[in-house]
């Protein structure tokens, strides 16, 4: 009698992103925060140099645009690093399915201990 080959498809399904939908807020998180940080830094530069806060609007605009660009590329970099990490995890699961046996399903009644109130 042959032993059953280990199957880790359940673990690979957890790592797959085919059913995930990227939310709107996640798409614009980096550029929006970068733009706000750029605008805030322009305001702080004016405040620190004791100038009117909104003087030099071209500086505010350029800092905001630079912040949007930096936020966009930072978000792309983080996404790339995380996708490479997921690829390494998927590859490890494929190479070592014996380390990922399918967990047995339990009901909540089996997970929790009996609760006895102490008064």
Protein Blocks (a to p, Z undefined) as FASTA:
>chain_A
ZZddddfklmmmmmpcklpccdfklmmmmmmmmmmmmmmmmmmmmmmnopafkgokllmm
mmmmmmmmmmmmmmmmmmmmmmmmmmmmmmmmmmmmmlmccdddddfklmpccddddZZ
